[in-house]
């Protein structure tokens, strides 16, 4: 009995030592030490709380290509694409000479609760595209949409194909019912959750807060992986404290997660009910400015990137795009890992950067 207990005591002693080291490390760190989204960029256009940034060209990058506009979703902060220097989709694409712009939707308040997809796609996104085209003397640009921002981009491309030269989507839901094709029971829990909610339930949440709170959605995402949520602070963070670089990487991710904006109420109702619950986009019933979105109008070249282990946007929800568009130049790129790994995984950086660069014809 005594000998069998010794390893447990030893493990506990080691853990206490690591915990003490973690506490000491935290005493040395200040908020300003944890920089997220630090790639140099310049604000070139703004309207209401929306800002359009142009990433400055690095001196070491290759020759500049035509502009690419990155469209992130409302459900999180765009800074995920530039989490840190060595794990940055932005810097990876910049190093290959791709000229990048990004939209920052800002942090909506209760005053913005009536903003809908019409406002974000037909007004804000449209104005950003028009600005880039006018300032660069071109008629079309390439859109690179991410998650909900990919859905925005697909809708915009269907509505304004004359403005979109190429469409690149990453981890983007298109068919919100296709999760039933994913055999992994841990995938698609948001799809199941929303399908089992009454419209009035969603309306009650939004009526209480005006918007869909960022903290609420953080809780939803954490509930999808409960074991991971519990262990990452008790184990991962404590172990990371032994290495300053690992600890800073951990804290950058946590800072991004904590900076989740509120999702404007009207747009959240469309996102959860019209799309997730009723799957109106692929049924040709989702309306923008009073007209249905026709995905068959997407005839430009399309690159569709998805993560094979994505538990938030199951791969079938993204891969379904090919069945609803009329593009004769459609390419899929499957990446190992999960939802966030497309942007922060060290393995994915070169694959995604090279894949997009090559696909654009460089």
N, C-alpha and C positions, 0 to 999 in steps of 0.2 A: 504493500500500500504506500509506504513512504517513498520508495524509489519511483513508483509510477506518478507521484505528485510532483516530483522535482522538476520535470520539463515544464509543467504548467506554471510553477513558481518562477522559473527562469524566464519564460515568455512574458509573464506579467512584469517582471523586473525590467526586461528590455523595453517593454511598451512604456513603462513609466519614465524610463530614460529618454525615449524618443519624445514623449509628451512634454517633458521638461525642456528638451532642445527646441521643440516647436514653440513653446511659450516664450522662450528667450528670443527666437527669431522674429516673432511677431512684435516684440518690443522695439525692434530695430527698424521696422517698416512703417512708412507713412503712406497715406493715400496717394500723394503725388508721385510716389515711387512706382506705382502700378499704372503704367501707361498703356492705354488701349486705343487703337486706331490712330497711330502716330505718323503714318506716312504723310509727307508734306502735300497739302492740297490748298486750293484757292477757291473761295466762294465767288462764283461768277454770275449767279442769278438767284433771286429769292422771291417768293410770293406767299403771303400770310406766314405760316410757320414752316413752310417748305423751303429748303435750301438746296441748290445745285452746286456741287463741288467739282473742280477739275484737278485731278492729281498731277502734280508737277512731274515733268519728265526727268528721271534720274540721269546723271551724266554717263553712267555705265550702260544704259539701255541701248538696244539695237535701234535701227531706223524706225521712225514713228509710222504707225499704221492709221487707217481711218478710225474715227472715234467709236468707242463702245460705251454705252450708257448702262450702268449697273442699277437695277431696280430691286431694292430689298422690299420685304413685306412690312406691314404695320405691326405685326405680332412681336417684333424684336428690333434690336438696334443694328444698323448696317455695319457697325464697327467689327462685327464678327469676321468680315472679309479682310480685316487687317489687325488680327488679334495681337500679333507680335512679329518682330522682324523676320524670324526664320520660319514662321507659319502664317503666311499672309498671301491670300489669293491676289490681292492688289499688287504686292511687290513681285510675285511670281509672274504675273501678266506684264507688269511694267518692264521687267528684265528682258522680256521678249519683244519689247518695243510697242506693245499695245497701248494706245492712247485712251485713258480711262476717265469717265465722269461717273459720279454717283449721286443719287438723290437721298437726302436726309429728310424724312417726313416730319422730324421734330418730335416734341412731346405734347400730344393733344391734351387739352383740359376739358372740363365739363362743357365749356363754351363751344367745343368742337363736336359735340355729341350727334349733331345732325348731318355731319359729313358722310357721304355715301361713296360707293364705287364710282358713281357718275363724277363726283368732285375729284377724286384721286386719279382717275384714268382720263376722263374727257377734259379735265381742266388742268390740274397740276402736272400730270405726266405729259400731256399735250404741250403745255407751255415750255417744259424743259426740253422736249424734243425740238420744238420750233426754235428755241434759243440756240441750241447747238447747231442746227442746220443753218440758221441765219448767220451765226458768227463764223462758221467754217465754210460757208458758201457751197453747201451740199444739199441734196434733196432727201436723202435717206441716211439712217444710221443703223448700227447694230444694237439690238437690245439684249442685255444679259440679265434675265430675271431669276430671282432666288426665292424659293418657297412661295409664299403668298404673292411676292413681287413677280414671280414667274407667271402666276395666274393673271395678274394685272397685265403683264407684258403680252401674254397670249391673247387676251381680250383686246388690247390696244392694236396688236398686229392684225387681228381679224377685222377690226373696225377701220383701221387706217393702213392697209397694206402698202399704199403708195409711199409711206414714210419709213418703212422698215426694210432694210436691205437684207439683214440676217437676223434670225431669232435663236438665241441660246437660252435654254431653260435648264435650271439645276434644281433637283429635289422638289419638283413642282407638281402639285395635285391638279389633275384635269378631270378624271373620272373619279368622283368621290365615293362611288360604291364599289370600285374595283378591288377594294381591300379584301373582299370575300375570296378572291383568287389567291391571296397570300396564305400559305399553309402554316406560317409561324404564328402561334396564338398570342404572342406578345406584340404583334404588329397591328396597327389600325385601331387602337383603343379609343382615340378621339372620334373616329368614324362611328364606332359602335355607340359611344356615349351620346353623340349628337342625334343619331337616328332614334334613340330611345327617349329623347326629350320632346315634350310638347312645345309648340311654338310659344305658348303662354309662359312656359318656364324660362325660356331665353328672354322673352320680353320682360319678365319680372326682374331678372338679373340686371338687365340694362336700365330698367326704370329706377332701380334702387341706386345705381351709381352713375347713370348717364352714359358712361362708357363701359367697356369691358376692361376691368382693371388689370394692369400688368401683373400685379401680385397674385391675382386670381388665376391667370393663365400659368404663372410660374408654379403654383400649387398643382394645377392639372398635369403639367409636364412631370413634376416630381412624383406624383401619384402613379404615373405610368411605369416608373422603375423604382419601386419603394426600397428594395434592398440596396440599390446603388445610392439612393438619396441618403439612407442612413449611414452607409459605410464610408462614403467619400470624405466626411469630416472626421469620423472616428479612426479611420485607417489611412486613406490616401493622403490626406493633408498632413497627418502626423509623420508618415513616412517621407513625404516630399520635403519636410523641413530639414532633412539631413543634407539636402543639396539645394543651394540658393537658386539655381536656375530652374529646377523642378518646382520649387515653391512659388517662384514668381510666375511661372506658367500656370500653375493651379490658381493663383490669385487673379490673374488676368481673366481667366475664364469665369471665375466667380463675380468679378466686377462687371463683366458683360451681362451675365445672367441677372444681376441685381438692377441693371439699367433697362429693364423691360418697359417700354412706354405703354400707356393706356391705348386701347384700340377704340376709335370713335364708334359710338353706339350704333348709328344707322348702318355703317359699313360692317360692324360686327354681326348685326342681324342678318345681313346678306350673306356673310361668310359662313355663319353657323347654320342658318335655316335654308336659304336659297341654294347654297352650294353643298355644304356638308350633309344636310338632312334631306333636301329634295333633289340634289344632283342635277340642277337645272342647266348647267353649262353644256354638258354633252347631249342633253335632251333638246337643245336649241330654244330653251325657254328663259334663259337669263337675260334680263333687259338692261340696256344702257341707253340713257336718253330716250327711253320709250321704244327702243328697237331691240329685237333679239340678237344675241351674238351668234354669228354663223362661223364656226371654226373652219369651214371649208374655204373661207377667204384667205386662210394662211397658205399661201402658195410660194413664199420665199424660202430659201434654204433654212433648215431647222436642225440644230444640234440639241439633243435631249440627254442630259446627264442625270443619273440617279444613283442612289447608294443601295447596294444589295441588302445591307443590314439595317435599313431605315425603319425604325419602329414608329416614327411620327407620320411620315408620308410613305406608306408601303409602295414598293416598286411598281406593282400593277397600276396604281393610281397615276403614276407618271408615264409609264410605258403605253398606256391607253391612247395617248395623244396621236400616235401614228394612224389610228383607225378613223380619226375625225377630221383630218386636214387633207389638203390637196397638193401639198408640196411634193415635187418630184425629187427633191434633194433632202432626204430625211436620214439623219444619223443618230444612233444611240451610243452612249458611253456608260458602261456600268463600272462603278467603283466599289471596292471592298469597304466595309465599315458602315458607320451609322450616319445619322442626319447631319451632325455637325462636322463629322470627319472630312467631308468634302473640302472644308475650309481650313481646319486646324491640324489635320493629320500630316505628319512629316512625309509619309509615303505618297499622299495624294497631291502634294504641292506640284511636283514635277509632272505628274500624269495629267492633271487638269490643265496646267499652264501650257504644256506641249500640245495637248489635245486640242485646246481652243485655238492656239496659234496655228497649228497645222490645218485645222478645219477651215479657218478663215482664208486659207490659200497662201500662206507665207512659207 
